[in-house]
């Protein structure tokens, strides 16, 4: 879809390219400008029910409660389907399309639940005009049969012809293109449409439910079951995960014309000239619009047992309990923006804590997210351990076993590069990955810690005119490399360490003329005149207080330090922006912005794109820092900040 000017876009309908205005009547939702305040529109329903119950002491407005409960349940149906659809570790072999959903589609579908507000308002008008609906019985089996007949006989063909009409050369570029801009279907895509389309959908839903009530067979259970089943099937069709086994269609051939499947509806989104039905392909067969490839593609997908092996794997872990909920299979929209603590997460913290502890008992490394770049599939796998668990001595062996199993699995399926994130490459845990490389010398997968690029990013952020820095975590892998590199640049490095032995070992690695630039200090007070602090170890408020006003804190400590000083500036963790030709990326990596990854992730990607065949584990080769940096820039990765 290509934007031409305000209110006009180029849209495609199958093989047709059409140009129409996007500001058609009833295109936009009346509450578009309200943002999250649109949920206040549910307020009158709650207020009316409470007023009736406590002030009138009657249940005459119980219908308001039914509308609220039904909207909540419908939202839950969509959310549960979204959770299932994004559980890649469960359904990766059954995905209809292997493409990922990007930020643009997530933003377009952000207000997918607008239709719930609309149908709540429509429902209130119906109840107010037909008060007898508030007195429906709980159950009437005749109503279930009547509702089914009305759906099959009226709603299904009505939707079919309306859907075909919306694909006409006149209406499609005015309205229905908005739904079809979602190329990869998702349960939230089911609710993504224009105001007019969902008004029409109210009619489709209303005929079986109200029709059953008007003929005297209506009941509360029919209302709930039909509407929830309607949403369930809509979400299933848009889920992009094939759940109906082909063997079922083979055993009962007529069933394929009675109920559609995700594969069937995905073909409609791909070609847009076939498969128009609501839920029953029977009407596509009668209308001669049934895609002939539907059943063969369904058989291929539902019988699939193998998945495409990724080229690159970023092996991450859970940072903390709160950020464990920053996952696409929990809250897709929330995971598409940088993580920050939100109020809605607080009530769920105890549940998340229990889940994390449960994963400690029995869980393997699992697939979290993926994206594509230049024909290569890149995945993020998660070691199911939180940051605090890495500091428990008795947990080290189990964590290393999980990492080792992930590396061996990657080697077995043909992964080319696996990059260890954060604490997965902790020196005290596994020597920065050397434990695994030494134990398995014949690995075909290249194990990478990515710290060379992390060091390069930090070093290229430091202005060239800086002549003195204060470095904490100075004897760590990154601290050592940064100190030696800056000494070569004739920058005086105040290395905070109480171990003279470890300091002397690093100093001896520098050339004779550069050794004088490495200076050991034993407390932060000795850096009170230095305005460039590089933090590689957690820093307390008292320690930060020794920095002079105007100091900038660079950091490579995980998690990042808390910015206590208002008169100083704080840098973020080393990161790089991915190239523009990345596709299918729709999640944010912890606190990183969209399209931005930690430098160690970028380092593994560069290793893949360059085709390097060596492992990058253990100590950082200072000579390789500039090599890796230039390679990253060559492949289109961009620094967020630089020395200029």
N, C-alpha and C positions, 0 to 999 in steps of 0.2 A: 504494500500500500504506500503510495507516494503522495505527500502533501503538496498541493499546487499553490493555493492561497487560502486566506481565511474562509472557512466554511466549505471548502472544495477539496476533494481528494480523488486520486485515481484508485479505483477498486477493481478487483478481478472477480468474475463470476464464472467459474469453470474456465473455458477458453476465451471468454469475452472480457474485454477491458472497457470499463465504463467510467464516465466522469459525471459526478453529480454533487450537489450541495450536501453538506453534512448537518445543516441546521434546519432540517425538515420539521414540520409540525409533529408534536408528540415524540420527538426523538430523545430529548433530554428528560431526565427525571426532575420533578418539581423541587426536590430537596437536595439537588446536586451541590449547592453551595453551603449546605449545613455541615458537611463532613461527618464526624462522629456524633454531632448533636442531633442527627436524624433519629437516633434511638430515643430521643425525648418524645417522639411522636407516639411511642407506646405508652407514655405517661397517662394520658386520659383513660386508657383501658384499665390500668391499675387503679387509678383514682376512683373511677366509677364503680369498680367492683368493691373496693374498700368502703366507699360511701354507702353502697347498698347493704353490705354485710354488717357494718358496725353502727351506722346511723339509722338506716331503715330496718335493720334486723330482719332482712329477707334475702333470699337468694335469686331474686328476679333478674339480676344482672350477672348471673353466673356465666353467661355467654362471653363476657369480657375476659374472664379467667380462661375459658376454653381457647379463645383466640391467642392469648399470651402463651399458654402452654403449648398449643399447636405450633406457633412460630418458633418457640424454643426447641421443640422436638425436631422440626424441619431443619433448623440451623444445625442441630446435632447430627442429623443424618448426613448433611453435606460435609460437616467437619470430619465425621468418622470415615466417610469415603475418601476425603482428602488425605487423611492419615494413612489409610490403606494404600492409596495410589502412590504416595511418596515413600512408602516402606520398600525401598529398592532392594534391601537385603532379603525380602520375602518374595517379591514379584518380578525381579529383574528379567527372568527368562520368559515371562508371560506378557511383557510390555508390547503393545501393538506398534508403537513408534519408539525407536531408540533415541530420538532426538530429545533434548532437554527443553524445559520451559524457561525462557529468559526473563530478565527484569521487566522488559516492556510488556509482556503478556501478563505478568503478575500485577503490574500497575493498572493495566486496562481492566483487569478483573477484580480490582481492589474492592469495589462496591458491589460484588456479586449478590449480596443479600438485599439489594434494594427491593426486589420483588416480594420479599416477606413483609416489608412495610406496606407496600401497595395492597397486597392481598388481605392484610389485617384491616386496612381502611375499607376495602371493598366488602369484606365480611361484615364489618360493623354496619354499613349501609343496608346490607341484606337483612341482618337481624332487626334493625330498627324499622324496616318496611314490612317485615313478616315476623311479628313478635312470637307467633306460634313455634318458630324454630327453636326458641329457648326452652321449649317443653318437650323436646324429643326424648323418647325412651333410651335406655342404655343399650339395648340390643334388639334387633329384629332380623332374623335370618332371611326373610323375604327381601329386605332392603339390600343385603349383600348381593343377591342374585339380580335384583333390578338394577343396581348400580353397575354391575358387570355388563349387563345387556346394553344399558345406555352408553357405557364407555365404548364397547365394541361396535355398536350400531351407529352412534352419532359422533362421539368425541374423536375416535380414531380417523374416520374419513374426513371429518371437519378439519382436524389438524393437518392431515395430508394435503388437502387442497389449499389451505391457507399457507402451508409451508412452500408448496410449489409456487403459489402466487408471490410470496416474498422473494422468491428466486427469479422473478421476472425481471426483464431489463429495466423496468421502470422502478419497481419497489426495492430491488436488491441494493442499488447504490444509495438509496435514501435511508434504508433501515437495516436490512439483514446483514450487510457487510460487517456491522459492528460485532455481531456474534461470531462471524467467520474470520475475524482478524486473529482469533486464537487458533493457530495452526496445529498446535499439539493440544489435544483435548485433556481436560482435567475436570473433576467434579464441580469445581466452581465455574467452569465454562457453561454449565447447564443454566446457571442463573444470570449469566452475562448477556444482556440484550438491551434493547431500547424500551422506552416506556410504552410505546404502542404495542410492541410484540408481547409484552407481559400483560397488557390489558386483554389482548386476544387470548392469551393463555388462561386468564381468569375465566373466560367463557368456556374453554375446553374443560377446565376442572369443574366449573359450576354446573354443567349439564348433568353429569351423573349424580353429584352430591345433592343439588337442589331438586333435580328431577325426581330422585328417589323420595325425598321428603314431601314434595308436592303431591305425589300419588299415594301418600299415606304410609309408606314403608320406611321412612327415614329413622335413623338412630344415631346416637353419639358415636358408637363404635364404628359405624359405616363412615361417618365423616372423618374420624381419625385414621382408620385403616386405609381408606382410599387415598387420602391426601398424602399420607406418609409413604404408601406404596408407590404413588405417582413420583414423588421426589426420589425415592430409592432407585427406581428404574431409570429415571433421568440421569442421576449421578452414575449409575452403573454404565450406561451407554457412553458417558463422557469420561470414564475413569482411565482410559488408555491401558487398562490391564484386563486381559482376557480371563474371565473366571468360569465361563461355561465350557465344559469339556466337549470336544467334538463327538465323542462316543455317544453322548446323550442325544445329539441330533441324528446320529446314525441309527440308534435304537428306536427313536421316535421321530421319523422324518418330518411329520406334520408340525412338530414343535418349532422347527426353524421358521415357520410362517406365523407362529403365534407369539413368539417372544424374540426380540432382537438381541444382539450381543455387542460388546464394545468394539469388536472388529468391524461389524456391520456399519455402525454409526461413524467410525473413524474414516471409512471410505467416503462417506458423505462429506466430511470436512476436507478431505483431500481433493475430491473431484467435483463436488457440488452439483452434479447433474443427475445423481442417482440417490437411492436410499433416503427418501423423504419421510418415511413413516414416523409415527410417534413411538410406538413400541412393537407394532405388529407388521412384519414384512409382507404379510398377506396383501396389504393395500399397495405396496410397491409392485408386487406381482400383478395385481389387477390393473394397475396404472401403467404397466410396462416400464417401470423405472428402477427395477431391481438390478443392482450391479452383479453381473455374472461371476465376478471374481470373489464375491463375498464368502462363499462356503469353502472354496479352496484355500483362501487366505486364512480363514478361521481354523481350518484343519492344520495348516502349517504352524500357526502361532500357538494353538492350544496343545500341540504335540511337541513343541520345542523343549529341549532339555539342556542345551548348551547356550552359553552367552558369549558374546564377543569379549575376548580378553583385553583389558586396558593396556595401553602402552606405558602409562605412568601412573604411579600410586603415591599419594601423599598420606602418610600414616600419622594421623593426629590422635589426640586423646581428649577426654572431657576436661575442661579447665576447672570448673567448680559446679556446685549444685544448681545455682541460678542459671548459669549459661548453658546447662545441659538441656534446658527447655528452648534454646535457640536452635531449633531443628525444623526442617521443612515438613517432617511427618507429624509434627505437633501443631505449629502455627506457620503456615507457608508465608503469609505476608510479613510476619514478624522476623522470620529468618532471612528475608530478602533485604533487610536493612541492618546496619551495624548493631551489634548487641549493646544494650544498656538495660539496667534494671528498671522494670516497669511495675506499676502497682498491681496489675492483673496477675503477675507472676507470684506475688507473695502468698496468696492462699494455697498455691500449688506446690510451694517449696517442700512441705513435709512429704507429699506424695513422691516428688522427684527424688528426695533423699532416700526414701525406701526403695525406689527403683534402682538407684545407683548402687545401693548396698546389695540388692538382689542380684544385680549383674556381676557383682564381685564373686558370688557363689558359683554361678555357672553361665557364662556368656563368652562367646568368641568374638574376635574382631569382625566388624560388619561394615557393609557398604553404606555410605552416608550421602554422597552427592557425586555429580560428575559434570564434565563439560568437554567440548571438543575444540581442537585447534589443528588446522591444516591436516585434516584426515586422521588425527591421532586422538584416541580416547583417553582422557585423564580422569581418574577417580580419587575420591577421598575416602579412606577407610578409617574407622574409629576403633582404637583400643578402649574397651569399656572400663576404663579406670579414670577416676577424677584426680586432679592435681595433688590433693592432700595425701592420696594413697601412695604416691611416689616417694614420699618422705617417711613411710613406715618401713623399718628395716625388714620385717618379716614378709612384706609384700613384694620385695624386689625380685625374688626368684619367679614368682607367678607372672609378674609383668614382663620380665624378659622372655618367659616361655611364650606369652601371647605375641610379643613382637617377633620372636623367632618363627613361630607358626605362620604369621602373616608373611614374612620374608620367604619362607619355603613354599607357601601357597602361591605367592607371586612368581617365584621361580618356576613352579610347576606349570602354571597356566600360560607362561610366556610374557610376563611383564618385563619391560626393558629396564626401567628405573624405578626404585622405590625410595622416597625421601622421608627421613625421620623428622618428626616435628617436636619442637619444645623439649619436654622431659623424656621423650622416647629415646633421645640421644644423650641423656645425662651422663657426664663423665663417670660419676660414681656408680651409675647403674650398669652401663655396658661399654664404657670407654669410648663413647661417641660412635658406637656401631662396630668397633673393632672386634668385640666379642663374637659377633655373628659371622663376620668375614673370616676370622681365624678358625672358627669352628667348622665352617663350610667353605673350604677354599675353592670348590668347583662351582660356585654359584654363577648362573648365567645372568641373573638380574643384578644390576648395579645398585649397590647400597650407598646412599648419599645423605650426609647430614645437612648440606646446604649452607654451612657456616661461612664458607668462603665468600659467597655473595652477601650474606648478612654483614660480614665485616666490611665488604666493599661499599654497601649502602651507607653504613654509619660513617665510614671514612670520607665518602664523597659528599656527605651532608656538612661536614666540618669546613668552615671557610678557610681558604688558603692562607689568609693572613694571620691565623691563630698560631701563636708560638709556644703556648703552654696549655696543657689539659690536665685534669685530675681524673684518674681512672680507678673505679672500684671493680671488684671481681677481676682484678688485674692478672691473676695467675690462672684464670680459667682458659679454655680453648680460645674463646673470642677475645678475652682480655689480652692474652699473650700476643695474638696476631695483630691486634690494634696497636699495642704498645710498640712492637717491632716495626710495623709499617710507619707509624708516626715518627719513630726515631730516624728512619731513613729520610723522612721529610724534614729532619732537623727541628722537630717539635719536641719541646721538653715535656716528658710524661711523668707526672707524679703518681706512682703506682702504690695504691693502698694495699698493704699486706704486712702481716706481722711475721711472716716466714721469710727470714733472710735467705735461707737455703733455696726456696722456690724462686725468689727474686733474682738471686745470683745466677741460677740456672737459665732463666730467660735472658738476663743481661749478657751472659756469655754467648748467646746465639746471635747477638747483634755484632756487626763489624766493630773493630777497635775504635774507629772514629765516631761511631754512633752510640757507643755504650754510655757516654757521658750524658746523653739525653734521657736516659732511664734513671729515675730517682725513686728510691724507696721512701714511703711515708707510712706512718703507723696509725694516724688518726686524721679525721676530717679537718681538724683545726688547722693543720698545716697547709690546707688549700684555701684558706680564707681570702686570699688575694686573687685566686684563679676564677675566671668567669666562664670557663668551659668545663663542665663536669660530664663525664661519660659513666653512666651507672650500669654496672653489671652484677650488682648484688643489692638486695633489698635495702633501702635507705629509710631510716626513721626520721620523724620531724626534727629531732634534736640534731641529727647528722646533717640534714638539709639546711639547718639554721646557720651553719658555718659558711655557706656559700654567700658571696657578696651580692648586693642588689644588682639585678640585671643579668644574673647568671642564666645560661641556657643548659638544661639537663638533657643530654642525649641518653638513650637507654637501650639495653638489650636484656633486661631482667624480666622474667616471667613469674607472676603477673607484673604488669607495669607498676611503678611506684605511684603513691598517691601525691598529687601536686599540692603540697601544703603552702608553698611560698607564692603569694600573690604578686610579689615584686620580681619574680623570675618567670622564665618560660620553660615549658616542658615539651620535649619531642615525643613522638609515638614510637612504637616498636618498628624496627626496620621492615620496610615493605616496598613492594613495587606494583605498578599497575600492569595488568595483563595486556597483551596486544589486542588491537581492535578486532581482529578476525576470530576471536574466541566466540563460540556459539553455545547456546544451551545452558548458560550460567545464570542461576537464579537465586543463589544463596550467598550470604556474606560470611566471610571467615572471621568469626569472633567479632572483635571491635573494628575490623577493617571495613572500609567503604566498599561500595559496589565495584566489582571488577578489580579489587585490590587484594593481593595475597601477601602473607608473610614472606620475608626474603628467603627463608629456607625452603619454602614451597617453590618460589621462583627459581631458586638454585637448582632444585631437582628438575624442573622443567627445562632449564637451559642445558642441563646435562643430557636430557633426552634429545632436544632439538639439535644440539651439536654432534650427537652420536658418539659421545665419549665412552670409552670402554673400561675406564678405571673406576674403582670404588673411591668415594670421598668420605673417609671415616678417620677417626682419631684426630691428631693435631692438624691444624690448618697450615697448608703450604703458603707462606706469605708471598712467594713468587707468583702464585696463581691468582691472587686477589684481583689484579688488574686484568688478567686474561679472562676471568669469569665475568667481570664487570663489562668489558668490551663485548663479550659474546651476548650478554643479556641485552645490551642496547642494540646490537646488530639484529636480534630477533624481535625487536619491537617492544620489549618490556621497558617501562619508563619509571624513573625515580619520582617519588612524590616531592622530594626536596633535593636540592644540590647546593654545592658550595657557593654558587653565584647568588 
